[in-house]
Amino acid sequence: MSQHLETPGIHHVTAIAGDPNANHAFYTETLGLRLVKRSVNQDDVGVYHLFYADDAGSPGTSMTFFPYVGARPGRVGTGQASTVSFTVPADSVDYWAERLAERGVDVERRERFGDAVVAFADPDGLPFEIVGREDAPAGDPPAGPVPAEHAIRGFFSVELSLSDADATVDLLEAMGYEETDGDEAGHRRRFEADGNRGFVVDVVTDPATPQGTPGAGTVHHVAYRVTDAEQEAWRTLLREHGLRPSQVIDRKWFRSVYARTRGGVLFEFATAEPGYDVDEPRSSLGERLVLPDWLEDRREEIEAGLPELETGVPTPE
């Protein structure tokens, strides 16, 4: 059997979007995140890969997108990470409900397992929640339109919508997650890792939920934080769970292993190092198109094939 492994939680979440300019405006101006990396989908270089995060691009704060101009909408459903949640201080929940509503975003107030929740969707319909927590980390808020005291601190959780959760639950427990809560109907089970950011996974099995289809407004994959030294051990663990992990892939800012779970969700296991500032200074993260070394000789061709992206720096309000 493999050695004992644990992840502290989410490294990043990557989703599919439509218009890159609407995507950029929403995440930087409405949500107040920083564009920390402007690159391309390394497997489809005609499409941007945009990374939004805290000021430093810390692991556990990075929401990333492949924005396909004219992409058809997907359907959120089983076999997907169906909702992404950010964490904010508990006394910032009212601020976020009001901020989103003022910007024409439909919001719904909820309570889940004792936490106040603001549910909404991004311009492509991707479901999001903002969760107020007394234990929200201090974080490293970027300068911009959202006051530092209310700023998003990174991820709280992802929700996995599954038609059969058993194999995924077994995998999560092998990754160091422990079941901590659930609803009376048995549809939602909460699992927590030993971290302080992005440490929650909610597994939802509702027979009424349709099968998800990929497209704009759906999550592409969920990445968990791991170390370089453990990557081969993670590959062994994944094989022991009947999965087919990729080789370790160099993504320039982290090194990754991928495996599609039996529930249909694509998991990634990504290292914290070398980080988003390995190829540009922290002070100017996201200001220019950055390509991994192996694509640099195609820069002119790649730049010519990308749509215009308007990325003015959001100012404080």
C-alpha positions in Angstrom: 0.0 0.0 0.0 1.0 3.6 -0.5 2.5 5.8 2.2 0.2 7.9 4.3 -0.7 11.0 2.3 -2.7 14.1 3.2 -3.6 17.3 1.3 -4.4 20.5 3.3 -7.0 21.3 0.7 -7.6 23.0 -2.7 -4.7 24.5 -4.7 -6.9 25.9 -7.5 -10.1 25.4 -9.4 -10.3 25.7 -13.1 -13.5 26.4 -15.0 -14.7 27.1 -18.6 -16.0 30.5 -19.5 -17.2 32.4 -22.5 -16.2 36.0 -23.1 -12.8 36.7 -21.5 -13.6 40.3 -21.0 -16.8 39.7 -19.1 -14.9 37.1 -17.1 -12.1 39.4 -16.3 -14.4 42.3 -15.3 -16.4 40.1 -13.0 -13.6 38.5 -11.1 -11.4 41.7 -10.7 -14.0 44.4 -10.4 -17.0 42.7 -8.8 -15.2 40.1 -6.7 -12.0 42.1 -6.2 -9.5 39.4 -7.0 -6.2 40.0 -8.8 -5.3 38.7 -12.2 -2.1 37.1 -11.2 -1.3 35.2 -14.4 -2.3 35.8 -18.0 -1.3 32.8 -20.1 -2.8 30.2 -22.5 -4.3 26.8 -22.2 -1.2 24.7 -22.7 -3.3 22.0 -24.4 -5.2 24.5 -26.7 -3.0 27.7 -27.2 -5.8 29.6 -29.0 -7.5 30.1 -25.6 -6.4 32.2 -22.7 -5.7 30.7 -19.2 -6.6 33.4 -16.7 -5.7 33.1 -13.0 -7.4 35.2 -10.3 -6.2 35.1 -6.7 -5.0 37.0 -3.7 -2.2 39.6 -4.1 0.5 36.9 -4.2 -1.3 34.2 -6.1 -1.1 32.0 -3.0 -2.1 28.3 -3.3 -5.7 27.9 -2.1 -6.8 31.3 -3.6 -6.5 30.8 -7.3 -9.7 30.5 -9.5 -8.7 30.0 -13.1 -10.5 30.0 -16.4 -10.3 28.8 -20.0 -12.5 31.5 -21.7 -13.7 30.3 -25.1 -15.3 33.1 -27.1 -18.7 31.9 -28.2 -18.6 28.8 -26.0 -21.9 27.0 -25.7 -23.2 26.9 -22.1 -22.7 23.7 -20.2 -25.1 22.2 -17.7 -24.1 21.9 -14.1 -24.9 18.5 -12.8 -23.6 15.1 -11.6 -20.1 14.1 -12.5 -18.9 17.7 -11.8 -17.7 20.0 -9.2 -21.0 21.8 -9.1 -20.4 24.8 -6.8 -17.3 26.7 -5.7 -17.2 28.5 -2.4 -15.0 31.4 -1.2 -14.4 32.3 2.4 -14.7 35.8 4.0 -14.9 37.0 7.6 -18.2 36.2 9.2 -19.1 39.9 9.6 -18.5 40.5 5.8 -21.5 38.5 4.6 -23.9 41.4 4.6 -21.3 43.5 2.6 -21.1 40.8 -0.1 -24.9 40.3 -0.4 -25.3 44.0 -0.9 -22.3 44.4 -3.2 -23.4 41.7 -5.5 -27.1 42.8 -5.6 -26.0 46.4 -6.3 -24.2 45.1 -9.4 -27.2 43.3 -10.7 -26.1 39.8 -9.5 -29.0 37.6 -8.2 -28.2 36.5 -4.7 -29.7 34.0 -2.3 -29.0 34.0 1.4 -28.6 30.6 3.0 -27.4 28.9 6.1 -25.5 25.7 6.0 -24.0 23.8 8.9 -24.1 27.0 11.0 -22.4 29.3 8.4 -24.0 32.2 6.6 -23.9 31.7 2.9 -24.4 34.1 -0.1 -25.2 32.1 -3.3 -24.8 33.6 -6.7 -23.6 32.8 -10.2 -20.9 34.3 -12.4 -21.6 35.8 -15.9 -21.5 32.3 -17.4 -23.8 30.7 -14.8 -21.1 29.0 -12.8 -22.6 28.5 -9.2 -20.6 30.2 -6.5 -21.0 30.8 -2.8 -19.4 33.2 -0.3 -19.2 31.6 3.1 -18.8 33.7 6.3 -16.4 32.2 8.8 -15.1 33.3 12.2 -11.9 31.4 11.3 -11.4 33.0 7.9 -7.6 33.4 7.4 -6.2 36.9 7.4 -5.1 36.4 3.8 -3.2 38.7 1.5 -5.9 40.9 -0.1 -5.0 42.7 -3.3 -5.4 46.4 -3.7 -8.6 47.2 -5.6 -12.3 47.8 -5.3 -13.0 45.6 -2.3 -11.9 46.9 1.1 -9.2 44.6 2.7 -11.4 43.8 5.7 -14.1 42.3 3.4 -11.8 40.8 0.8 -12.2 37.2 -0.3 -9.6 35.1 1.6 -9.4 32.2 -0.8 -11.4 29.0 -1.2 -13.7 27.6 1.4 -14.9 24.5 -0.4 -16.0 22.7 -3.5 -19.2 20.8 -3.9 -19.0 17.5 -5.8 -22.3 16.4 -7.4 -22.2 12.6 -7.9 -24.7 9.9 -8.8 -22.7 7.4 -6.8 -20.4 8.8 -4.1 -18.8 5.7 -2.6 -15.6 5.5 -4.7 -15.0 9.3 -4.4 -15.6 9.2 -0.7 -13.0 6.4 -0.4 -10.5 8.5 -2.3 -11.2 11.6 -0.3 -10.6 9.7 2.9 -7.3 8.4 1.5 -6.4 12.0 0.7 -6.7 12.9 4.4 -10.3 14.2 4.5 -12.6 13.2 7.4 -16.4 13.3 7.4 -17.6 16.0 9.8 -21.2 16.8 9.0 -24.2 16.0 6.8 -27.8 16.8 6.2 -30.7 14.8 7.5 -31.8 13.6 4.0 -28.3 12.2 3.4 -27.8 14.1 0.2 -24.9 16.2 1.5 -21.9 15.0 3.3 -19.1 17.3 4.5 -15.5 16.3 4.5 -12.6 18.4 5.9 -8.9 18.3 5.5 -6.4 19.6 8.0 -5.9 23.0 6.4 -7.2 26.6 6.8 -8.0 27.5 3.2 -10.0 25.4 0.7 -10.1 22.6 3.2 -13.8 21.5 2.8 -15.4 19.2 0.2 -19.1 18.7 0.2 -20.3 15.5 -1.5 -23.8 15.8 -2.8 -25.8 12.8 -4.1 -29.3 14.0 -5.1 -31.2 11.6 -7.5 -33.0 14.6 -8.9 -29.8 16.2 -10.2 -29.3 15.7 -14.0 -26.0 14.6 -15.5 -23.7 17.6 -16.1 -22.4 18.5 -19.5 -19.2 20.5 -20.1 -19.3 24.0 -21.4 -19.2 27.6 -20.3 -20.2 27.9 -16.7 -18.9 24.5 -15.5 -15.8 23.4 -13.6 -13.1 21.7 -15.6 -11.1 20.3 -12.7 -10.3 20.7 -9.0 -6.6 20.8 -8.0 -5.4 19.8 -4.5 -2.2 21.0 -2.8 0.6 18.4 -2.7 4.4 18.4 -2.4 7.0 17.6 -5.1 8.5 14.8 -2.9 5.1 13.1 -2.7 4.0 13.2 -6.3 5.0 9.6 -7.1 3.3 8.4 -3.9 0.1 10.2 -5.0 0.3 8.4 -8.4 0.6 5.1 -6.6 -2.4 6.0 -4.3 -4.5 6.9 -7.4 -3.7 3.6 -9.1 -4.6 1.7 -5.9 -8.1 3.3 -6.2 -8.4 2.0 -9.7 -7.7 5.3 -11.4 -5.2 6.1 -14.2 -3.1 9.0 -13.1 -1.1 11.0 -15.7 2.6 11.4 -15.5 3.9 14.4 -13.5 3.3 17.3 -15.9 5.3 20.6 -15.7 2.9 23.5 -15.8 5.7 26.1 -15.3 4.1 27.5 -12.0 3.4 24.1 -10.5 3.9 20.4 -11.3 0.8 18.3 -11.6 -0.7 14.9 -11.7 -4.2 14.4 -13.1 -6.8 11.6 -12.7 -10.5 11.4 -13.5 -12.3 10.0 -10.5 -14.9 7.2 -10.8 -17.5 9.9 -10.0 -16.5 11.7 -13.2 -14.7 14.7 -11.7 -11.2 15.5 -12.9 -8.8 15.8 -9.9 -5.4 17.5 -10.2 -2.6 17.2 -7.6 -0.5 20.4 -7.9 2.6 21.6 -6.1 2.9 25.0 -4.4 6.3 25.6 -6.0 7.6 27.3 -7.9 4.6 29.7 -7.8 3.2 32.4 -10.1 6.2 34.8 -9.5 8.7 32.4 -11.0 8.6 34.2 -14.3 7.5 37.8 -13.5 7.8 40.0 -10.4 5.0 40.0 -7.9 4.5 43.7 -8.5 3.5 43.1 -12.1 1.8 39.7 -12.0 -0.8 39.3 -14.8 0.1 42.4 -16.7 1.5 40.7 -19.8 1.0 37.4 -21.6 3.3 34.9 -20.1 4.1 31.6 -21.9 6.0 28.6 -20.6 9.4 28.3 -22.1 8.4 25.5 -24.5 5.8 27.8 -26.2 7.9 31.0 -26.2 9.1 30.4 -29.8 5.5 30.5 -30.9 4.6 33.8 -29.2 3.9 35.8 -32.3 1.5 33.1 -33.7 -0.1 32.6 -30.3 -0.7 36.3 -29.6 -2.2 36.8 -33.1 -4.7 34.0 -32.4 -6.0 35.4 -29.1 -8.9 37.9 -28.7 -8.3 41.3 -27.2 -8.4 41.4 -23.4 -9.0 44.7 -21.7 -7.3 44.5 -18.3 -7.4 48.0 -16.7 -6.4 47.8 -13.1 -9.5 48.1 -10.9 -9.4 51.1 -8.5 -10.6 51.4 -4.9 -14.2 52.5 -4.6 
